[in-house]
Structures are given as C-alpha cells and as structure tokens.
C-alpha cells in the first residue's frame, strides 16, 4: 500500500480555506462534563489505527469520547478541503502525507500545537516536518520508513549472501542480477528484485541520499545515477520493466508475497500487510527479513551507522475553529497519539508509530514478524527524510517529476533529455508562479 496522494490543491482551494466559515467544533465553551471529539479517518473497516487511538485515549480519559468520521481514502484531501470550507470538518483531522500540508497550514486551517510538540520526547520521528515559521502545526503519530525486504529462502536457494546492512545501491544491483541468473538456472521464475511503479522508488531515495539535493532548486541532475541503475536492472532482466508492471497492473504485494521477486524496497508498513497475507494465504509461506535500504555510499552503511531513507510522517492536526474547551481536549489527544502508550498499541496491530525505537520489542513479539537482529535494527534505526519536503511548490514539482519518471523508465526519453525537459517545465510552469 502506498498512502495515496490526492490531486494538487489549487490556489482557489487554498483561498477557500482562508475564507471558510466555522469548523466542526461548535461553541461549547460553557459546557462541563463529558466531551466528544470528532476525528477523521478512512477505510475504517480495514484500517484499525484510528479506532485503536480513539479507544486507547478514551480508556485513559473516560470523560472524552473520540468519534470517527470516515472519508474516502483516495479522495481524502479533496473531501477534507470541501468540509473545511463548508464548516463540516471534524475537530481533529489527519495529515495523510506532506504533499498538501503546506496548503492546510498556509490556508490557516491548523491550530498551533507548539506547546504539545515541546512536551514530546526526542525520539518522535517526523515532528520537524510540521514546523513552519518556528511553530508546529501537526503532531505525527506514525512514521514509516523505506527498507529492503528479502526472501531468505530464495537467497539460500540461489546461494547468494543475504543482506547484512552494509549494502550500497551497487551491491543491491549486483545481488539482483546474481539472484536472477542463479534462480533461473535452478528453474525458479523469480527475479532478483521488484521495483514498483511509483516515482518515489527512485526519486525519493535520490533526494534523501544526495548531498545538496533540493526539490525546490529546480535542478534535478541528482536523479541521473539512480535512473541509470534502474534502467540497467530493467535491461538486465533483473526487475520487471515499468511498462510491463503498469500494463499488467502488478502489485508489489503479489510480486514479493507470491515469490516472484527475491527482494523488494518498500515502506515499513508492508511488514504488517505481509504478516497478515501469509496468515490468510494471500501470500506464500516463506522466511523473510528486512535490512536497511541500500545507501548511496559506504559512509552510512553498517549497524554502527544510521542509514538514510525516506517516508512522510502521518500526523494529526486540529481544526482551528473548535472551541477553547475542545482545543484543550484535542491537544491532549495529540499528545497521547504521539506518546509511548499509543505507540505500543499501534505496534500491537503492526503499525509503525512515530516513536518506533520505544516499541521495537512490542512489534517483534507479533507472530510472523522476523526475529533477527538486522530486521530489528532496520525497523528502529534510520535517518528518515520526507518524501514531500514541505513547500509552496512541492505538489507542482512532484507532478512534473512523475512525468519524468514515466518517460525515462518506459524508454520513451533518454535520461539527460528528460531531466532537461523537467527542469524547463519546473521553471516555467511551477517555480515562476
């Protein structure tokens, strides 16, 4: 699963946020006694994290009930914008990713929660992503990070050494090719690796791991070595080509879970999915593990170092139109959601909380989760950069770069030409606006 990104929110939408009327809180400043907060969520029947947070908070605070308001997962941001403008938004709403956070914050639709941020522990990941002009506007409750999944049985069958945390991208590419050759020789149809179709599988690693790289600079030259490597793996037959993956609607869950690939670079959220699918039979039963994502240089490899990876946090913001009483209760809920008790509850259902280091033991007590030391290290230790650095131009630039991604990996446009065209578009269509 990739947490879906809604369409770009235009200037007119941002203006409607500024001009919108009251939110969903109502005026209950004089009320006493039990209080009910509303919380946005999506796919409630299959996404238990919202109910887990709501129930855990109510248990700790019996006088406050958190009621869930369901939104469509794909159109979450579009629907939330409409509800904010119409005064129907819930008291607390999720920042699903960072792509549209700027629009909410710049549109004055988030309450300042700097006081809560200042009370949190140092291990809460993703907090800095919500800071603008020295203030904090949302609080993360989960922070996924991209890691390397690998099928231990296929590695053993091929006689290839398993990841040990020391891999660069060159090591990863060499292993993918060797696995493909040896598995084919053994009569196995699995490829060495599977790279999913999303632009982030290439671009976000390049942005996170390249010194001096900046999305808003409009200079995308840092992408070149990462695309050269992906094309080389496609051409070598070590991973499925983008066109084939798109045409055949391949899913990463089936490619790795059904042992069509020996490796997969994917977000930490997939651990819970794979565990569940192996239990239900939607995935094959095999021994697997995770390792840190491959690194650009040896400087950040090994278990004595901190590997650099990426992923956006998932946070909670408060509708600024709520009453003072509800604002106080909502802040209390945000503090709980980012705290250790909530982290343990989230880990218990396979979710990676913002404070992952505090719950490694809890998470790895789950049946079906690998128990080796490298998997535990990869889960808890990382320098996670944002997939969508917060800024006015992020959404527009990401759309330009998505076109570059398709053009290069489909073979339609040479890398240098595609980068030049993307830079021109970024300058003329986005950065000059």
C-alpha positions as CSV (number, residue, x, y, z in Angstrom):
1,X,0.0,0.0,0.0
2,X,1.1,3.4,-0.7
3,X,-0.7,6.0,1.2
4,X,-2.5,7.7,-1.7
5,X,-1.8,11.3,-2.6
6,X,-4.8,13.5,-3.6
7,X,-4.8,15.8,-6.6
8,X,-3.0,19.1,-6.4
9,X,-4.9,21.6,-4.4
10,X,-5.0,24.8,-6.4
11,X,-4.8,28.5,-5.5
12,X,-8.6,28.8,-5.4
13,X,-8.8,25.9,-3.0
14,X,-6.2,27.5,-0.7
15,X,-8.2,30.7,-0.8
16,X,-11.4,28.9,0.1
17,X,-9.6,27.6,3.2
18,X,-8.7,31.1,4.3
19,X,-12.2,32.4,3.7
20,X,-14.1,29.4,5.1
21,X,-16.5,29.6,8.0
22,X,-16.5,27.9,11.3
23,X,-15.3,24.3,11.6
24,X,-16.9,21.3,13.0
25,X,-16.3,22.0,16.7
26,X,-19.2,24.3,17.6
27,X,-19.2,26.6,20.6
28,X,-19.2,24.6,23.8
29,X,-17.0,26.9,25.9
30,X,-19.5,26.9,28.8
31,X,-20.1,23.1,28.8
32,X,-18.9,20.9,31.5
33,X,-18.9,17.1,31.9
34,X,-18.2,14.5,29.2
35,X,-16.9,15.8,25.9
36,X,-16.9,14.3,22.4
37,X,-14.2,15.0,19.8
38,X,-14.6,14.0,16.1
39,X,-11.6,12.5,14.3
40,X,-11.2,12.0,10.6
41,X,-10.2,8.6,9.2
42,X,-10.5,6.4,6.1
43,X,-11.3,2.8,5.2
44,X,-12.3,2.2,8.8
45,X,-13.2,-1.4,8.3
46,X,-9.7,-2.3,7.2
47,X,-7.6,0.5,8.8
48,X,-7.7,-0.1,12.6
49,X,-5.2,2.6,13.6
50,X,-7.9,5.3,14.1
51,X,-10.1,3.2,16.3
52,X,-7.1,2.0,18.2
53,X,-6.1,5.6,19.0
54,X,-9.7,6.6,19.8
55,X,-10.3,3.7,22.2
56,X,-7.0,3.9,23.9
57,X,-7.4,7.6,24.5
58,X,-10.9,7.1,25.9
59,X,-9.7,4.4,28.2
60,X,-7.1,6.8,29.6
61,X,-9.6,9.7,29.6
62,X,-13.1,8.4,30.3
63,X,-14.7,11.8,30.2
64,X,-13.6,12.3,26.5
65,X,-15.0,10.2,23.6
66,X,-13.5,10.3,20.2
67,X,-15.9,9.6,17.4
68,X,-14.6,8.7,13.9
69,X,-15.8,10.4,10.7
70,X,-15.0,8.3,7.6
71,X,-13.6,9.8,4.4
72,X,-12.7,8.1,1.1
73,X,-9.1,7.0,1.1
74,X,-8.3,8.1,-2.4
75,X,-10.1,11.5,-2.2
76,X,-9.3,12.3,1.4
77,X,-7.7,15.7,0.9
78,X,-10.3,16.8,-1.7
79,X,-13.1,15.9,0.7
80,X,-11.4,17.4,3.7
81,X,-10.9,20.7,1.8
82,X,-14.6,20.8,1.0
83,X,-15.7,20.1,4.6
84,X,-13.3,22.7,6.0
85,X,-14.8,25.3,3.6
86,X,-18.4,24.2,4.4
87,X,-17.8,24.2,8.2
88,X,-18.3,20.5,8.4
89,X,-14.8,19.3,9.2
90,X,-14.0,17.2,12.2
91,X,-12.3,18.6,15.3
92,X,-9.1,16.6,14.6
93,X,-8.0,15.6,11.1
94,X,-5.2,13.6,9.7
95,X,-2.3,14.9,7.7
96,X,-2.1,11.9,5.4
97,X,1.2,13.0,3.9
98,X,3.2,16.1,3.4
99,X,2.3,16.9,-0.2
100,X,-0.7,19.0,0.8
101,X,0.4,20.1,4.3
102,X,1.5,23.5,3.0
103,X,-2.0,24.2,1.7
104,X,-3.6,23.4,5.0
105,X,-1.1,25.4,7.0
106,X,-0.9,28.4,4.6
107,X,-4.7,28.4,4.5
108,X,-4.9,28.9,8.3
109,X,-6.7,25.6,8.8
110,X,-4.4,24.2,11.5
111,X,-4.2,25.2,15.1
112,X,-0.7,26.0,16.5
113,X,0.3,22.9,18.6
114,X,3.8,24.0,19.5
115,X,3.1,23.5,23.2
116,X,2.4,19.8,22.6
117,X,5.4,19.5,20.4
118,X,7.6,20.9,23.1
119,X,6.4,18.2,25.6
120,X,7.2,15.2,23.4
121,X,10.3,13.0,23.7
122,X,13.3,13.4,21.4
123,X,12.5,10.1,19.6
124,X,9.3,11.1,18.0
125,X,10.1,10.9,14.3
126,X,8.7,13.3,11.7
127,X,8.0,16.2,14.0
128,X,10.2,18.7,12.3
129,X,8.2,18.2,9.0
130,X,5.3,20.1,10.6
131,X,7.3,23.1,11.7
132,X,6.7,26.4,9.8
133,X,8.0,29.8,11.0
134,X,9.2,28.4,14.3
135,X,5.8,26.9,15.2
136,X,4.4,23.3,15.0
137,X,1.1,22.8,13.2
138,X,0.6,19.0,13.5
139,X,1.8,16.1,15.6
140,X,3.0,12.8,14.0
141,X,1.5,9.5,15.3
142,X,3.2,7.2,12.8
143,X,6.4,7.4,10.8
144,X,7.1,4.8,8.3
145,X,10.5,4.3,6.7
146,X,11.5,2.6,3.5
147,X,13.6,-0.6,4.0
148,X,14.7,-3.6,1.9
149,X,12.6,-6.8,2.2
150,X,14.3,-10.0,1.2
151,X,13.2,-13.6,0.8
152,X,15.7,-15.7,2.8
153,X,14.6,-18.9,1.2
154,X,15.3,-17.6,-2.3
155,X,18.6,-16.2,-1.3
156,X,19.6,-19.6,0.1
157,X,18.3,-21.4,-3.0
158,X,20.4,-19.2,-5.2
159,X,23.4,-19.5,-2.9
160,X,23.7,-15.7,-2.7
161,X,24.8,-14.0,0.5
162,X,21.9,-12.3,2.4
163,X,21.9,-8.6,3.1
164,X,23.9,-7.7,6.2
165,X,23.3,-3.9,6.5
166,X,26.4,-2.9,4.5
167,X,24.9,-2.6,1.1
168,X,25.2,0.3,-1.3
169,X,23.0,0.5,-4.3
170,X,25.7,-1.0,-6.4
171,X,25.8,-4.0,-4.0
172,X,22.0,-4.3,-4.3
173,X,22.1,-4.2,-8.1
174,X,24.8,-6.8,-8.2
175,X,22.8,-9.1,-5.9
176,X,19.7,-8.6,-8.0
177,X,21.5,-9.7,-11.2
178,X,23.2,-12.6,-9.5
179,X,19.9,-13.8,-7.9
180,X,18.1,-13.6,-11.3
181,X,20.8,-15.7,-13.1
182,X,21.1,-18.3,-10.4
183,X,17.4,-18.7,-9.7
184,X,16.7,-19.0,-13.4
185,X,19.4,-21.7,-13.6
186,X,17.7,-23.5,-10.7
187,X,14.4,-23.5,-12.6
188,X,12.8,-20.7,-10.5
189,X,10.8,-18.0,-12.2
190,X,11.6,-15.3,-9.5
191,X,13.6,-12.2,-10.5
192,X,16.2,-10.7,-8.3
193,X,14.1,-7.7,-7.3
194,X,10.9,-5.8,-7.9
195,X,10.7,-2.0,-8.2
196,X,7.2,-0.8,-8.0
197,X,5.8,1.8,-10.4
198,X,5.8,4.9,-8.1
199,X,8.2,7.7,-8.8
200,X,9.3,7.6,-5.1
201,X,11.0,4.3,-5.6
202,X,13.7,6.2,-7.5
203,X,13.3,9.9,-6.9
204,X,12.8,10.0,-3.1
205,X,15.9,7.9,-2.5
206,X,17.9,10.2,-4.7
207,X,16.6,13.3,-3.0
208,X,17.1,11.9,0.5
209,X,20.6,10.4,0.0
210,X,22.3,13.0,-2.3
211,X,24.1,15.8,-0.5
212,X,22.8,19.2,-1.6
213,X,19.8,17.9,-3.5
214,X,16.8,20.1,-3.3
215,X,13.4,19.7,-4.8
216,X,12.7,23.4,-5.0
217,X,16.0,24.2,-6.6
218,X,14.6,23.0,-9.9
219,X,18.0,21.2,-10.5
220,X,17.2,17.5,-11.0
221,X,20.6,16.3,-12.0
222,X,20.9,14.3,-8.8
223,X,18.4,11.9,-10.2
224,X,20.6,10.6,-13.0
225,X,22.6,7.8,-11.3
226,X,19.5,6.4,-9.7
227,X,17.7,6.2,-13.1
228,X,20.8,4.8,-14.8
229,X,20.8,2.0,-12.2
230,X,17.0,1.3,-12.6
231,X,17.3,1.1,-16.4
232,X,20.3,-1.2,-16.1
233,X,18.3,-3.6,-13.9
234,X,15.4,-3.5,-16.3
235,X,17.6,-4.1,-19.3
236,X,19.4,-7.0,-17.5
237,X,16.0,-8.7,-16.8
238,X,16.7,-8.5,-13.0
239,X,13.5,-6.5,-12.4
240,X,10.2,-6.1,-14.3
241,X,10.1,-3.2,-16.7
242,X,7.9,-0.2,-15.8
243,X,5.8,-0.7,-18.9
244,X,5.1,-4.4,-18.1
245,X,4.3,-3.6,-14.4
246,X,1.9,-0.9,-15.5
247,X,0.2,-2.8,-18.3
248,X,-0.3,-5.9,-16.2
249,X,-1.3,-3.9,-13.1
250,X,1.3,-5.7,-11.0
251,X,1.2,-5.2,-7.2
252,X,4.2,-5.2,-5.0
253,X,2.3,-7.4,-2.5
254,X,1.9,-10.2,-5.1
255,X,5.3,-9.8,-6.6
256,X,7.1,-10.3,-3.3
257,X,4.4,-12.2,-1.4
258,X,4.0,-14.8,-4.1
259,X,7.8,-15.1,-4.5
260,X,8.0,-13.5,-7.9
261,X,11.0,-11.5,-6.7
262,X,13.7,-12.2,-4.1
263,X,13.9,-8.5,-3.0
264,X,11.6,-5.5,-2.6
265,X,12.4,-2.0,-1.5
266,X,9.2,-0.7,0.2
267,X,7.8,1.1,3.2
268,X,7.8,-0.4,6.7
269,X,4.0,-0.5,6.6
270,X,4.3,-3.6,4.4
271,X,5.5,-5.7,7.3
272,X,2.0,-5.8,8.8
273,X,0.5,-6.5,5.4
274,X,2.9,-9.3,4.6
275,X,2.4,-10.9,8.0
276,X,-1.4,-10.7,7.5
277,X,-1.3,-12.1,4.0
278,X,0.9,-15.0,5.0
279,X,-1.6,-15.9,7.7
280,X,-4.6,-15.6,5.3
281,X,-3.0,-17.4,2.4
282,X,-2.9,-14.4,0.1
283,X,0.9,-14.6,0.3
284,X,3.1,-17.8,0.3
285,X,4.7,-19.0,3.5
286,X,8.4,-18.3,3.4
287,X,11.0,-16.9,5.7
288,X,11.7,-13.2,5.1
289,X,13.6,-10.3,6.7
290,X,14.2,-6.6,6.3
291,X,17.5,-4.8,6.0
292,X,18.3,-1.0,5.8
293,X,17.6,0.4,2.4
294,X,20.7,0.4,0.2
295,X,22.8,3.5,0.6
296,X,24.5,5.9,-1.9
297,X,27.9,5.5,-0.2
298,X,29.5,3.2,2.4
299,X,29.5,6.1,4.9
300,X,26.0,5.4,6.1
301,X,26.1,1.6,5.9
302,X,26.7,-1.0,8.7
303,X,25.0,-1.3,12.0
304,X,27.3,1.3,13.6
305,X,25.9,3.9,11.3
306,X,22.5,5.4,10.7
307,X,21.1,4.6,7.2
308,X,19.4,7.4,5.3
309,X,16.0,6.6,3.9
310,X,12.7,8.4,3.3
311,X,8.9,8.5,4.0
312,X,6.4,11.1,5.0
313,X,5.1,11.0,8.6
314,X,1.3,10.7,9.2
315,X,0.2,13.4,11.6
316,X,-2.8,14.9,13.4
317,X,-3.9,18.5,13.2
318,X,-6.6,20.4,15.0
319,X,-9.4,22.4,13.3
320,X,-8.7,26.0,14.5
321,X,-12.4,26.7,14.6
322,X,-13.0,24.5,17.6
323,X,-13.9,26.0,21.0
324,X,-11.3,26.5,23.6
325,X,-12.5,23.5,25.6
326,X,-12.4,21.2,22.6
327,X,-9.0,22.6,21.6
328,X,-7.6,21.7,25.0
329,X,-9.1,18.1,24.7
330,X,-7.8,17.8,21.2
331,X,-4.3,18.8,22.2
332,X,-4.5,16.1,24.9
333,X,-5.4,13.6,22.3
334,X,-2.5,14.6,20.0
335,X,-0.1,14.2,22.9
336,X,-1.5,10.8,23.6
337,X,-1.3,9.7,20.0
338,X,2.4,10.6,19.9
339,X,3.2,9.0,23.2
340,X,4.6,5.6,24.3
341,X,1.2,4.1,25.3
342,X,-0.3,4.8,21.9
343,X,2.9,3.7,20.2
344,X,2.7,0.3,21.9
345,X,-1.0,-0.1,20.9
346,X,-0.2,0.8,17.3
347,X,2.8,-1.6,17.2
348,X,0.5,-4.3,18.5
349,X,-1.6,-4.0,15.3
350,X,1.5,-3.8,13.1
351,X,1.7,-0.1,12.6
352,X,5.0,1.8,12.8
353,X,4.5,4.5,15.3
354,X,6.3,7.9,15.3
355,X,8.5,6.6,18.2
356,X,9.5,3.3,16.7
357,X,12.5,2.9,18.9
358,X,10.3,2.7,22.0
359,X,8.3,-0.2,20.7
360,X,10.7,-2.5,18.9
361,X,10.3,-5.2,21.4
362,X,6.5,-5.0,21.2
363,X,6.4,-5.0,17.4
364,X,8.8,-8.0,17.2
365,X,6.6,-10.1,19.6
366,X,4.0,-10.3,16.8
367,X,3.7,-13.7,15.2
368,X,5.1,-13.8,11.7
369,X,7.5,-10.8,12.2
370,X,11.1,-11.8,11.6
371,X,13.2,-12.1,14.8
372,X,16.7,-11.5,13.5
373,X,18.9,-8.6,14.8
374,X,19.2,-7.0,11.4
375,X,15.5,-6.7,11.0
376,X,15.2,-5.1,14.4
377,X,17.9,-2.7,13.5
378,X,16.4,-1.7,10.2
379,X,13.0,-1.2,11.9
380,X,14.3,1.1,14.6
381,X,17.4,2.9,13.2
382,X,17.2,5.3,10.3
383,X,17.5,8.9,9.3
384,X,14.2,9.3,7.5
385,X,13.9,12.3,5.1
386,X,10.5,13.5,3.9
387,X,9.2,12.2,0.6
388,X,7.5,15.6,0.1
389,X,9.5,18.4,1.6
390,X,7.1,21.0,2.8
391,X,6.9,24.0,0.5
392,X,4.7,26.0,-1.8
393,X,5.9,24.3,-5.0
394,X,6.1,20.7,-3.8
395,X,2.9,19.4,-5.3
396,X,3.5,21.0,-8.7
397,X,7.1,19.8,-8.9
398,X,6.2,16.3,-8.0
399,X,3.7,16.2,-10.8
400,X,6.4,17.3,-13.3
401,X,8.8,14.7,-11.9
402,X,6.2,12.0,-12.2
403,X,6.1,12.6,-15.9
404,X,9.9,12.4,-16.0
405,X,9.7,9.0,-14.2
406,X,7.4,7.5,-16.7
407,X,9.3,8.9,-19.7
408,X,12.7,7.5,-18.5
409,X,11.7,4.1,-17.3
410,X,9.4,3.5,-20.3
411,X,12.3,4.1,-22.6
412,X,10.5,7.0,-24.3
413,X,13.1,9.7,-23.4
414,X,16.8,9.5,-22.7
415,X,17.7,10.4,-19.1
416,X,19.6,13.6,-19.9
417,X,16.9,14.9,-22.2
418,X,14.1,14.0,-19.7
419,X,15.9,15.9,-16.9
420,X,16.5,18.9,-19.1
421,X,12.8,19.0,-20.0
422,X,11.7,18.6,-16.4
423,X,13.9,21.4,-15.3
424,X,12.5,23.7,-18.0
425,X,8.9,22.7,-17.0
426,X,9.6,23.3,-13.4
427,X,11.0,26.8,-14.1
428,X,8.2,27.8,-16.5
429,X,5.2,26.0,-15.1
430,X,5.8,25.9,-11.3
431,X,8.6,28.0,-9.8
432,X,7.7,31.1,-11.7
433,X,4.1,31.1,-10.5
